[in-house]
Amino acid sequence: MRHAARVPGRSRSRRTAAGALAVVLLLAGCTAGAPDPVAPTPSAPAAGPAGPAGTLDETALVRTTLGVNDPTRVTDPTPDTPGDDAVEGRDLIATVVYPDVPGPLPVVVFSHGLGSSPEAYEELLSAWALAGFFVVAPRFPLTAEGTAQVQDDVVNQPADVSAVLDAVFELNGTAGEPFENLLDPERIAVAGHSAGAITTLGLLSSCCLDERIDAAVVLAGSPLLFGGQIADPDVATLFVHGTADTVLPIAEVRAIFDAAPGPAAFLELDGGTHASPFDDPSDPKYRAVEEATTQFLQWALTDDAGALAELRQIGSRWSGAALTGDRLPR
């Protein structure tokens, strides 16, 4: 078992069989106009964070993209005037990065912020992949950089994440596919920043709960849209927030942590702002975020007690980072 909060043998929610099958057929290129998956190819060597115990570096990472289309829903850039310009389906292009090592690998799905993209968080996602995770980050159709940035469409993004999970696990179970037998369906985390953190909280709420999820990382989140009530007491959650965040105040997400029914921790960044500690490696708070989130995921998804011990010492290594809340197992 991953940790004490995990319930052995509990059933995990799935999208309907018809919806999941449609995603797979579109991924396979069986429907005209749908985005096709790109076969993984090794990334070019680049400088990057050290891998676990110094065993991996950027040359060990595979980077690719994956096209997912969910035909069961719609994409509506003007939700206040339904039907005027809505189109059938939800097209998602996901960035995928993972280490070229034998599986099964735990899976982490990351959701970007409003007006951003998976590429903006490349270093953070790479750090997680170097720690041994299969990381997939969808580009949302109406909130990504270069789109209409429809804030109201965030309510549709938890289902987008579930569709991406459906897609990668269908490929995991299909002979000859790039991800065949590479992924561990029993070890899944979701993470997100800002609007992506709101999306992540949506996946934990009663409205959009995906019971496959074992752990969550909420970076500069908020109770907006989904209320912030975590419905599943078995999900371990790490909240990270800056005290100088003027976009989504820290007090609101602290209240979510205080009310969370399951194991949770709160990492406070003294003077940290809303965006740069999470997407700008030059920010003085960024390395604490990278290190703490990686250690949390290592504990939550791989039973690494040493990583949990290191997480609890984060404040001794990084000035201005403090674990001000800790309800993780002792």
C-alpha positions as CSV (number, residue, x, y, z in Angstrom):
1,M,0.0,0.0,0.0
2,R,1.1,3.5,-0.8
3,H,0.4,5.0,2.6
4,A,-2.1,4.6,5.4
5,A,-4.7,6.8,3.7
6,R,-5.1,4.4,0.8
7,V,-8.1,2.1,1.0
8,P,-7.2,-1.4,-0.3
9,G,-9.2,-2.6,-3.2
10,R,-11.6,0.3,-3.5
11,S,-13.3,0.7,-6.8
12,R,-12.2,3.6,-9.0
13,S,-14.6,5.7,-11.0
14,R,-14.3,5.7,-14.7
15,R,-15.9,7.7,-17.5
16,T,-18.5,5.7,-19.3
17,A,-17.3,2.9,-21.5
18,A,-18.6,4.6,-24.6
19,G,-16.8,7.8,-23.8
20,A,-13.5,6.1,-23.1
21,L,-13.7,4.1,-26.3
22,A,-14.4,7.2,-28.4
23,V,-11.2,8.8,-27.0
24,V,-9.1,5.8,-27.9
25,L,-10.5,5.5,-31.4
26,L,-9.8,9.2,-32.0
27,L,-6.3,8.8,-30.6
28,A,-5.7,6.0,-33.1
29,G,-6.6,8.4,-35.9
30,C,-9.8,6.6,-36.8
31,T,-11.8,9.8,-37.0
32,A,-10.9,12.5,-39.5
33,G,-9.7,15.8,-38.1
34,A,-8.8,14.5,-34.6
35,P,-5.3,15.1,-33.3
36,D,-3.1,12.1,-33.6
37,P,-0.6,10.9,-31.0
38,V,3.1,11.5,-31.8
39,A,5.4,8.6,-31.3
40,P,7.8,9.3,-28.4
41,T,11.3,10.2,-29.3
42,P,14.2,10.9,-26.9
43,S,14.7,14.5,-26.0
44,A,17.9,16.3,-26.9
45,P,20.5,16.5,-24.1
46,A,20.0,19.6,-21.9
47,A,21.1,20.8,-18.5
48,G,18.5,20.1,-15.9
49,P,18.0,19.2,-12.2
50,A,19.7,16.1,-10.9
51,G,17.7,12.8,-10.9
52,P,17.2,10.6,-7.9
53,A,20.6,9.7,-6.3
54,G,22.2,11.3,-9.3
55,T,21.2,8.4,-11.6
56,L,19.1,10.4,-14.1
57,D,19.6,13.6,-16.1
58,E,17.8,15.3,-18.9
59,T,19.2,12.9,-21.5
60,A,17.2,10.1,-19.8
61,L,13.9,11.8,-20.5
62,V,11.4,11.1,-23.4
63,R,9.3,14.1,-24.5
64,T,6.3,13.8,-26.8
65,T,2.8,15.1,-27.4
66,L,-0.5,13.2,-27.3
67,G,-3.7,14.2,-29.0
68,V,-7.0,13.5,-27.2
69,N,-10.5,14.2,-28.3
70,D,-13.5,13.7,-26.1
71,P,-16.5,13.7,-28.4
72,T,-19.1,13.4,-25.6
73,R,-18.8,17.1,-24.6
74,V,-18.6,20.5,-26.3
75,T,-16.2,23.4,-26.5
76,D,-18.1,26.7,-26.1
77,P,-16.1,30.0,-26.2
78,T,-19.2,32.0,-25.2
79,P,-20.9,30.0,-22.5
80,D,-23.2,32.9,-21.6
81,T,-24.9,32.5,-25.1
82,P,-25.1,28.7,-25.5
83,G,-25.3,27.2,-28.9
84,D,-24.1,30.3,-30.9
85,D,-20.5,29.1,-31.5
86,A,-20.2,25.9,-29.5
87,V,-18.4,23.0,-31.3
88,E,-18.8,19.3,-30.6
89,G,-15.9,17.6,-28.8
90,R,-13.0,18.7,-26.5
91,D,-9.6,18.7,-28.3
92,L,-6.7,18.4,-26.0
93,I,-3.0,18.4,-26.9
94,A,-1.0,17.0,-24.0
95,T,2.7,17.3,-23.3
96,V,4.2,14.1,-22.1
97,V,7.5,13.7,-20.4
98,Y,8.9,10.6,-18.6
99,P,12.1,8.8,-17.9
100,D,13.3,6.1,-20.3
101,V,13.3,3.4,-17.6
102,P,11.3,0.2,-17.2
103,G,7.7,0.6,-15.9
104,P,5.3,0.6,-14.4
105,L,5.6,4.3,-13.6
106,P,3.3,6.4,-11.4
107,V,1.3,9.0,-13.3
108,V,1.1,12.7,-12.6
109,V,-1.4,14.9,-14.6
110,F,-0.6,18.6,-14.4
111,S,-3.1,21.4,-15.2
112,H,-1.7,24.8,-16.3
113,G,-2.9,28.3,-15.2
114,L,-5.1,30.7,-17.1
115,G,-3.3,32.1,-20.1
116,S,-0.4,29.7,-19.7
117,S,0.6,26.4,-21.2
118,P,2.4,23.2,-20.2
119,E,5.6,24.6,-21.7
120,A,5.7,27.4,-19.1
121,Y,6.2,24.7,-16.4
122,E,8.8,22.7,-18.3
123,E,11.4,22.7,-15.6
124,L,9.0,21.6,-12.9
125,L,7.5,18.8,-15.0
126,S,11.0,17.6,-15.9
127,A,12.0,17.5,-12.3
128,W,9.0,15.2,-11.6
129,A,9.8,13.0,-14.6
130,L,13.5,12.7,-13.4
131,A,12.1,11.5,-10.1
132,G,10.5,8.6,-11.9
133,F,7.1,9.8,-12.9
134,F,5.1,9.7,-16.1
135,V,4.0,13.3,-16.4
136,V,1.2,14.4,-18.8
137,A,0.1,18.0,-19.0
138,P,-2.9,18.8,-21.2
139,R,-3.3,22.2,-23.0
140,F,-6.9,23.2,-22.3
141,P,-8.9,24.4,-25.3
142,L,-10.2,27.7,-23.9
143,T,-7.9,28.8,-21.1
144,A,-4.4,28.2,-22.6
145,E,-2.1,30.8,-23.9
146,G,-3.3,31.9,-27.4
147,T,-6.9,30.9,-26.8
148,A,-9.9,33.0,-25.9
149,Q,-9.1,32.4,-22.2
150,V,-12.6,31.8,-21.1
151,Q,-12.5,31.7,-17.3
152,D,-15.9,30.0,-17.1
153,D,-14.6,27.0,-19.1
154,V,-12.4,26.0,-16.1
155,V,-15.5,24.1,-14.8
156,N,-15.1,21.8,-17.8
157,Q,-11.4,21.1,-17.1
158,P,-11.7,18.3,-14.4
159,A,-13.5,16.2,-17.0
160,D,-10.7,17.0,-19.5
161,V,-8.1,15.6,-17.0
162,S,-10.2,12.5,-16.6
163,A,-10.4,12.1,-20.4
164,V,-6.6,12.4,-20.6
165,L,-6.3,9.7,-17.9
166,D,-8.6,7.5,-19.8
167,A,-6.6,8.0,-23.0
168,V,-3.1,7.2,-21.5
169,F,-4.4,4.1,-19.7
170,E,-6.1,2.8,-22.8
171,L,-2.7,3.1,-24.6
172,N,-1.1,1.5,-21.6
173,G,-3.3,-1.5,-22.1
174,T,-3.0,-1.8,-25.9
175,A,-0.4,-4.0,-27.5
176,G,2.0,-2.1,-29.7
177,E,1.2,1.4,-28.4
178,P,4.0,3.7,-27.2
179,F,2.9,3.5,-23.5
180,E,2.1,-0.3,-23.5
181,N,2.6,-1.6,-19.9
182,L,4.5,1.6,-19.0
183,L,2.0,3.1,-16.5
184,D,0.9,2.1,-13.0
185,P,-2.9,2.5,-12.8
186,E,-2.8,2.2,-9.0
187,R,-0.5,5.2,-8.4
188,I,-2.0,8.5,-9.8
189,A,-1.6,12.1,-8.8
190,V,-3.0,15.3,-10.1
191,A,-1.4,18.7,-9.8
192,G,-2.1,22.2,-11.0
193,H,-1.3,25.9,-10.7
194,S,-3.8,28.8,-10.3
195,A,-6.8,27.9,-12.6
196,G,-5.1,24.5,-12.9
197,A,-5.1,24.2,-9.1
198,I,-8.8,25.1,-9.1
199,T,-9.2,22.3,-11.7
200,T,-7.3,19.9,-9.4
201,L,-9.6,20.8,-6.5
202,G,-12.5,20.1,-8.9
203,L,-11.2,16.6,-9.4
204,L,-11.4,16.1,-5.7
205,S,-14.8,17.6,-5.2
206,S,-18.1,15.8,-5.2
207,C,-19.2,17.3,-8.5
208,C,-16.3,15.9,-10.5
209,L,-14.6,13.3,-8.3
210,D,-12.2,10.9,-10.1
211,E,-11.6,8.1,-7.6
212,R,-8.5,6.9,-9.5
213,I,-6.6,9.8,-7.9
214,D,-4.4,9.0,-4.9
215,A,-2.6,12.3,-4.3
216,A,-2.9,16.0,-5.3
217,V,-0.6,19.0,-5.4
218,V,-2.4,22.4,-5.3
219,L,-0.2,25.3,-6.3
220,A,-1.8,28.8,-5.6
221,G,-5.3,27.4,-5.6
222,S,-8.7,28.7,-4.6
223,P,-12.2,27.5,-3.7
224,L,-13.6,29.3,-6.7
225,L,-16.0,27.3,-8.9
226,F,-15.8,24.1,-6.9
227,G,-16.1,25.3,-3.3
228,G,-12.9,23.7,-2.1
229,Q,-14.6,20.8,-0.2
230,I,-12.5,17.6,-0.7
231,A,-14.9,14.7,-1.0
232,D,-12.4,11.8,-0.8
233,P,-10.7,11.4,2.6
234,D,-8.2,9.0,1.1
235,V,-6.4,11.5,-1.2
236,A,-3.2,13.0,0.3
237,T,-2.9,16.7,-0.7
238,L,-0.1,19.2,-0.7
239,F,-1.0,22.9,-0.8
240,V,1.7,25.4,-1.7
241,H,0.9,29.1,-1.6
242,G,2.7,32.5,-1.4
243,T,1.9,35.0,1.3
244,A,2.2,37.9,-1.2
245,D,-0.3,36.3,-3.6
246,T,-2.7,39.1,-4.5
247,V,-4.5,37.2,-7.2
248,L,-5.8,34.3,-5.1
249,P,-5.3,35.2,-1.4
250,I,-3.7,32.6,0.8
251,A,-6.4,32.7,3.5
252,E,-8.9,31.1,1.2
253,V,-6.8,28.1,0.3
254,R,-5.7,27.7,3.9
255,A,-9.3,27.2,4.8
256,I,-9.5,24.4,2.3
257,F,-6.5,22.8,4.0
258,D,-8.0,23.2,7.4
259,A,-11.2,21.5,6.4
260,A,-9.6,18.7,4.3
261,P,-10.7,15.3,5.6
262,G,-7.6,13.4,4.6
263,P,-3.8,13.6,5.0
264,A,-2.6,17.0,4.0
265,A,0.3,19.5,4.3
266,F,0.6,23.2,3.7
267,L,3.8,24.8,2.4
268,E,3.9,28.6,2.9
269,L,6.2,30.7,0.8
270,D,7.0,33.9,2.7
271,G,6.8,36.8,0.2
272,G,5.9,34.4,-2.6
273,T,3.7,35.8,-5.4
274,H,1.0,34.1,-7.5
275,A,3.0,32.9,-10.5
276,S,6.8,33.1,-10.5
277,P,7.5,30.6,-7.7
278,F,5.9,27.9,-9.8
279,D,6.9,28.7,-13.4
280,D,10.1,30.8,-13.2
281,P,13.2,28.9,-12.1
282,S,14.9,32.3,-11.4
283,D,12.4,33.1,-8.6
284,P,14.1,32.6,-5.2
285,K,11.1,30.4,-4.1
286,Y,11.1,28.2,-7.1
287,R,13.6,25.6,-5.9
288,A,11.7,25.1,-2.7
289,V,8.6,24.4,-4.7
290,E,10.3,22.0,-7.0
291,E,12.0,20.1,-4.2
292,A,8.9,19.9,-1.9
293,T,6.5,18.8,-4.6
294,T,8.9,16.2,-5.8
295,Q,9.4,14.8,-2.3
296,F,5.7,14.8,-1.7
297,L,5.0,12.9,-4.9
298,Q,7.8,10.4,-4.1
299,W,6.2,9.7,-0.7
300,A,2.6,9.7,-1.9
301,L,3.1,7.5,-5.0
302,T,6.2,5.3,-4.1
303,D,6.0,4.8,-0.4
304,D,9.3,6.7,0.1
305,A,9.4,7.5,3.8
306,G,12.7,9.2,3.4
307,A,11.2,11.7,0.9
308,L,8.5,12.5,3.5
309,A,11.2,13.1,6.1
310,E,13.0,15.4,3.7
311,L,9.8,17.3,3.0
312,R,9.4,18.0,6.7
313,Q,12.9,19.6,6.7
314,I,12.2,21.9,3.7
315,G,12.3,25.0,5.9
316,S,15.9,24.2,7.0
317,R,17.1,24.1,3.4
318,W,15.2,27.0,1.8
319,S,14.7,30.4,3.4
320,G,11.1,31.6,3.4
321,A,9.7,28.1,2.9
322,A,7.8,26.7,5.9
323,L,5.6,23.7,6.3
324,T,3.0,25.5,8.4
325,G,0.5,22.7,8.3
326,D,1.3,18.9,8.5
327,R,-1.4,16.2,8.8
328,L,0.6,13.6,6.9
329,P,1.2,10.2,8.5
330,R,3.9,10.0,11.2
